[in-house]
Amino acid sequence: MTRRQPAGPVWPRPGRSALEELVARTGDTDALTRLRQARTGQVPLTDTTERAAFAAANAPLAAVYGSATYYTDLSTPTAPRHVRVCAGTACFIASGGRHIAQVEQALGVRVGQSSDDGEVSLQEVHCLGFCYGGPAALDGDEPAAGADLADQLTGCTPRRAPEIPAWAVTHSAVLRGLAGEPAWQVWPRLLGRPGAVERVRAEVAESGLRGRGGAGFPAARKWEAVAAAAGPRYVVANGDEGDPGSYADRLLMERTPERVLEGLALAGLACGAEQGFVYVRSEYPQAYRSMCEAVEQARTAGHLGRAVHGSPVAFDVEVVAGGGSYVAGEETSLLRSMSGLRGTVRPRPPYPSEYGLFGRPTAVNNVETLAAVPAVVGDGGAVYARLGRAETGTLVVCLNERFSWPGAYEVELGTPLRDIVDRLGGGLAGGRELRALQVGGPLGGFLGPEQLDVPLLASALADAGAALGHGGVIAVDDSVSGEALLAHLWRFYAQESCGMCTPCREGTRRGRTDPAASSTDDALLDLMGAASLCPFGRSIPRAVRSLLRVLGGSGP
């Protein structure tokens, strides 16, 4: 069991539950793991489990039960052969929405159930990061992807799991490791040198680097806020890449985990944190293994631990696996999930920079953001600041399998969508006609073919009815109707709403029940947009309205 007692008092805050304060005092990061064990029968859900899960005898059993039943991984039956099939938008479009029924028939088991003999179980998840080659599934932890997915799972055709195609179109900051540039070059040179902390902060501030998880908050400002708060402090790499259509974080954690860790270490230095965490979504088992291996290798090489490279700096990293929740990508939900609590959104203020993991100041940065930090600090902030058209920086854009050349492309912000669709993606495969682009994931929006001159900028996309989001770009052709896509989105919203606030919880349920009526109910959509607690519920109206504007709710 991992338990850390934070130094100094952990004070109660308005709106914090007694349970959250209890977890903050124990500093326990293994709670979610033990909840998973309890749910799968490895450990009975008893008072003993209660004490183990929260390291306190007075933690109520109801709290353990609430967390264990919140996460999809913990609440879904799990047989010796457990298959997770992707129901994300890219896979939905790849098969016209037919692949899940095909997999159910091939395996002889319905989604969310186990087979009659108890040997096979099937779980529906919303993204496995194979949007470039879907539809996809995980058979245990072994991936399979392609149009013949059902045949692959039954052994009728060979298993295929293509590697992510990836290119840096511009001067690379994020994908540089794919070209063979080694990691851990900046970190050892800085440690122990006078002004190292100030240099990291100054270079990142000059670069204008912003978060790439969707919010776009300046990284330097977040680190300054954490550094100004009383310690101990934490830094967290958010690898809960849940947007169907985006797979940049999976690419980085699997292929260049060392650069993610070096960026996290530099963030820790800037924040004055001695402990970092990497939160990896459970749908990315290879990414989890890669990050764990990279941490062990970094410790062996002396990059992590006490007195790193003979300096006064101490920094270590722990890798934590999620439990299956889209909303856990939101930073307050992620921090609650790491503590073994339900991954619901917490009202702000206080912000995580003041009250974060275990009640301590915490900087949460997206994996892609952190992967850019070594290049920013090593080259100098001014070099990165020169990248971009009208807005500073780069973004790894992910194209789905409908494109002729799907894959991940690091491009400058401000690149016109037409360049991305035609020049990089090669247009649509098989001569199909582009009907719409979903930009920014399920909470982003849809643009029509006549809007391809819109630049890849948060402000321009917002004006056009979409969002920058995590960089996913999904092409929609005539293989799926607007009506079917609308129903698919509402089903996703209802399944992934954390249920914390009434407008989102009830609005998404109504949308799932009657997608057409709910999508034209302005009162409902306005209420969700204005009164939902977090961007999940507030962004749904934009996405739904943009789909109706571009495709309508009828057939092709």
N, C-alpha and C positions, 0 to 999 in steps of 0.2 A: 504494500500500500504506500502510495506517495502522499506525504502530508507535510505541509510547510506551515509553520506558525508565523504569520506576518509580524514583523517588528512594529511596536507601537500600537495604539488603540485602533480598533475597527469600529467606528461609531455608527449608531443607527441613523438612518436617513428617512425623511418622509417618503412614504410609498414603498419602502422596502419591507418585505415580509420577514417574519421571525426566522423562517427557514433560510432565506437568503443570507441573513445576518449570521446564522449558524454555520452555513457553508463558508462564508467569508472568514470566520474565525478559524475553521479547521484547515483551510487551504488545501483541499483534497482534490486531485485531478483524476483519480481512478474511479470516481463514483459512477460514471456512465458505463464503464467497463463492467463493474459489478452488477449494475442494473441489467445489462445485457445478459450476463450469466444467470441472473435470477429469472429473467423472462424465458430463457431457453431451457430452463430446468436444470442447469448445472448447479445452481444454488437455490434452495427453496426460498420463496418470498415469505420470510418469517421475521420475527423480531430480531433474530440474529443478523439476517440480511440488512434489516433496517439500521442496525448499529454499524455494520460494516460499510454500508453505502454512505452514510453521513458522519461516521466517526463520533456519534453522540447518542447516548441511550435514550434521550428524550425527543429524538426526531420522530415525528408521527409516521406510522405505517402508511397512512393515506398519501403522504408526500412521496414516498417511494413508489407506491402504486401509480400515482399521477404521472410521475416521470417515466416509469416503465411503459405505460400505455400511450404516452404522447408520441414517442418516436416510432416511425414506421418499421424500422428494423427490429424493434423490441416487441411490437404488437402483432407482427405477421407470423403465422405458423412457420416453423423451420424444420424441414425433414433432412435426413442424411444427404440427399441431393437437393440443394436449394438453388433455384434459378431466378435471377432478377432480369426482367425484360424491360427494355426502355420504352416509355410511353411519351417521351419528349417530343416537342414540335417537329424537330428535324426528322426523327424516326417516323413520326406520324405521316409527314409529307412523303417520305421515301417510299412508304408502302401503301399510301392512300388510306392509312388507318386500318389495314387488314392484318398486319403481322401478329398482333397480340392474339387474335382468334386462331390464327394458324398455329402459333406456339401452343396455345391451350389444347388444341385438337391433337397436335403431334405428341405432347407429353401426357395427355389424358388427365389434366388437372386444370381447374379454374384459377384465375388470379386471386390471390389472397387465401388460398386453400392448400391442403395437402391431398395427395392421391389416396385412394381407398386403402392401399396397402401401407400407407404412411412412409413411403420411400422417397417421394418427390414432392416438393413444394414450389409454388410459383408466386413471385412478388413483382408488382408493378412499380417501377421507379421512373423518375422524370428526366434523368439524363445520365448517361454513362460516359460522355465525352467522345463518342464515336460518330458525331454528327456528319463528319466528312465521308463516312462509309456505312451508314446505317441501312436498315434497322439493326439494333444490337442487343446483346444479352450477356450476362455473366453467369456461367455455369459453375457454381462455387465462386472461385476467383478467376476462372479461365474465361476470357472474352471470346465472343463469336460475333461476326458482323457481316451483313450482306443481304441481298434480296432473297437468298435461299436460307434464311436464318433458321426456320423450323427444321429443314433438312439437316443443317449442321448440328443442331441439338439432338437429333435422333441418329446421327452417324451415317446418314445417307450420302452426305457430301463432306469433304474435309473441312475442318475448322479453319476460319480465316479471321485475323484480327490485324488489319493493316496499320502500320505505324503512321503517326500524324505527319503529313507533308507540311513542311515549314520553311519559310524564306524570310529574310530581312530585305525589304525593298529599299530601305534607306540606310543611313548610318545607324548601325544597330546599337541599342542600349540594353534591350531585353533579351534578344535571341543570340547575343554574342557568343554565349557558351556553346551553341550548336555548331559554330564554325571552328571549335576546338580551342578557343581561348580559355586557359585554366582559371579556376576560381581561387580564392584565398590569396590574392596578390596584394590587395589594398589593405586588408585587415592587419596582417603582420607588420607592414611597414609603418602603420600609424601608431600602433600600441606603444605606450611608454614615451612617445614624443611630446614635447611641450605643445599645447594648443591643439591636440588631436581632436578633442570633443568640439571645440569651436570651429575647427576646419570642416568637420563633417556637417555640422549645422549650416555653416556659411555656404558650402558648395551646393547642398541640397536646396537651400533658400534661393541662391542665385539661379539654379537650374529651372526653378518654377515647377518642379515635379509635383504632380497631383495624383491623388489616389485613383487607381484604375479599376476599382471594384464597382464603380457606378456613381458614387457621390462626388468625386472630383475635388476633395478637400485637399488643400496644400499640405504636403507631408511635413515640411519644416515647421509649420505652425502647430501641427498636432504634437510633434516631438517637443517643441518648446513648452507647450502647456503641461505635458507630462513631467518634463524636467523641473518645472517650477513648483510642482506639488511635492509634498512630503513623501519620502520613501517608506518602505520599499516599493519599487515600480516594476511593471512587467511590459514586455512587448510581445505581440501576437501576430503571427502570419496567418491571414485568413485564406485558407485553401478550400473553403466551402463553395466552390464554383457551381452554383445550382442552375444558372440560366440555361435552359435548353437552347443549344445553338452555339455555346461558347465552350472551348476546350483548351484555352491558352494556359490556364493554371495546371491542368493535367500534363500538358506538354512540358512545362517548366519543372514541375515536381518530379516527373519521371526521368527526364533527359538531362536537366541541369540543376539538380537539387542543391549542389554545393553553392551555386550563385544565390539561390534563395536564402540559404543559411548565412552566407556572408553578408547579404543585405540586411538580414534580421540582426546579425551581430553589430553591424554599423548603426542600425536604428537603436539597439540597446545602448551602445556607447553614447549616442546623442541624447538619449533619454535618461541616462544614469541608471539603467536597469541591469541587474545581474542575472535575470532569468528570462528566457524567451520560450515561446510555445509555437508549434505549428499545428493548426487544426485542419485535418484532412477529411473531406467527406467520405463516408463509408463506401460510396459507389466507385471510389478510386483506389482499389486495393493495391495496385502496383505502385501508385504514387505514394501510398502510405509506407510500403516496404522500401521504396527508394529513399524517402526522407529519413526513415529510421537507420538505414545503412549509411547514409551520408552523415548523420549525426555521430554514429560510432566511429566512422573514419575521421571525422573532424576532431573528435576527442583524442584518438590515437595520434593524430598529427600535431596535437597540442594547440589547435585553434580554439578549443572550448575547455572550460574547467576553471580551476583556481589559478591565479597568477599567470594568465595566458601569455605565453612566450616570454616569461620572466618579467612581465609588467605588473603594475598594481591592479590591473583589470581582471575581474572575475565575471565570466559569462558562460551559461550553459543553456541547453535547449532540450525540451521535451516534446515529443510528437503525440498528438491526441487524435483519436478517430471519432468522427461524428456518429450519430445514430439514425440518420435518415430524416431530414427536415429541411425543406427549401428555405424557410424563413430563418434558419440558423445562420445563414449568410449575413444577415443584418447583425451589426456588431454587438448590440446589447443581448440579442438572442444567442449569439455565438458564445458570449461570456457566460451566460446562464447555462448553456449546454455543457460547456467545459466543466462547470461546477457540479454537474449531475442533476441539474434542475430541468424543469420543462423549458423548452427553447422558445418561450414567448418573448415578445418585445417588452422592454422596460421603458417607461416614460422618461424623457430627458427634458430638463436637467434633473439630477447631476449627470454630466457626460462621462464616458469611460475614462477620459483623461484625468478626471477627479475621483470617480468611484467606478472602478472597473472590475477586473478579475479579483475575487476574494476581497472586494471592497477597497482595493488599492488602485492608484493611478496606473492606467494601462493605455498603451498605444496599439491600436489594431490597424494593420496595413494589409492590403491585398498582396497576394503572392507576386503578381506581375509588377506591382509597385516596387517591392523589395528586390526583385531580380534586376531592376534598373539601377539600384543604388550603387553597387560597386563601380559601374561605368561612370555614373555621375560624379562620384567622389574621385575616382582614379583619373578621369580625363579632365575634370574640372567642370563646375556647374555651367560655365559660359558656353562650353561645347554643346551640352544638351539644350541649353536655352535657345540655340540657333536653329534647332530642329522644329519643324512645324510650320504650318501656313495659317497665319492669323491667330493661332493659339499654340503654346509651347508644348513640344513633346511628341512622343510616338504612342501608338496603340497596336496591340496584336489583334488583328481582325480575323475572325474565323468564318469560313464559308462552308455551307452544307453540301451534301452530295448531289444536289440538283445542278450544281455548277460543273462546267467541263473540267476545271482544275480546282477542286475543293482543297482546302488546307488552311493553315495559319500564316498570315502575312503581317510582318511588322511594318506599318506605314506611318507617315507623318500625319499628325492631326491636321485637318483641313483638306485632305485629299478628297476630291469629288467622288461620290458614290459610283458615278459612271466609270471612273478609272478602276475602281475595285471590282465592279461587276464585269466589265468588258475586257479590260487589259489584264487584270490579275486572275479573275475567275474564268475568263474565256467565254463569257456568256453561259447560257444554260446548255446542258448536255443533251445530245440527241435531237437538237433542233427545236426543243420545246420553247414555248413562248412565255416570257416573264410576265406574270400578272401582278405580283406585288413583292416587296421586300419587307420582311420583319427585321427591324433594326433595334438592338438594345434588349433583346430577350422578350419573354412573355409580358413584362411590364413596360416594354418600350412602346413600339407602335409600328404601323404598316404604312409604307409609302408606295405610290403607284409608279409605273414605268416612266411617266412624264416628270417625275421628281428626282431623277438620277443625277441632276446637276447640283443637288444639295451637298455641301461639303460635310466631311466627317468632323463636325464640331458640335459640342453639347448645345450651344445656343441656337445654331442653325437647325439642328434636328428637332429641338423643342418647338421652334416656330413652325416646322413642317408637320408636327403631330407625332413625332417619335422621340427617341432618347438615345444617348450614346451608350449607356449601360456598360456591359462587360465586353463589348466588341463582337457579339454574335450577329452575323448577317445571314438570314435564312431566305432563300429564294422560294417563292411560291409559284407553281405552274398550274396547268389545268388538270392535274391528277387529283386534286381535292377541291371540293366546293367551298364557297364562303360559308355556307350554313354549317357544314361539317367542321370547318376550322373554328368557327365561333363556338360551337358546342364543346369542342376539344379544349379551348381556352378556359371556358367557364368551369369545366370539370377540373382542370388543373388548379384554378384559383380556389375552388371549394376544398379540394383535397389538401392544399398547402397553406391555407390560412391558419394562423396559429390559434385563432379563436379568442384572442385577448380582448378585442374591442368589438362592440355590437355592430357598427356599420359594415365592417369587413366580414365578420362571421356570418351575419344574416344575409348580407347582400350577395355574397358568393354562393350561399345555399340557394337563394332564389334564382340566381343566374344558372346554376346547374340544373335546377328543376325546369326552368323555362328560359332558355338562352335568348330566343328571339324577342320575347316581350321585355325581358330585363335589359336587353341591349338598347332598347329605345325608350326606356323609362328614365327620363331626364331627372326626375326627382330622386330616384334611387341612386343614379350615378353621381349626381351632384352631392348627395349626402355622403356617399363613400369617399369622394374626392376631397371633401372639406373636413370630415369628422373622423376618418380612420386614424389610428394611432401612429402608423408607420408608413413608409413609402409603398409597401405592398398594396394595401387597400387604396391608398390615394392615387396610385398609378393605373389601376384597373380601368377607370373610365376612359382615360386617354387611349389605352390600347384597344378597347372595345369599339370606341367611336371611330378610331382610325381604320379598323378593319371594315366596319360598315361603310365608311366613306370610299374605301378603295375597292373592296370586293362585294360588299353587300352581304346579305344573309341568305342568299339563294344559291342555286346551282351555278355551274360555269356559264 
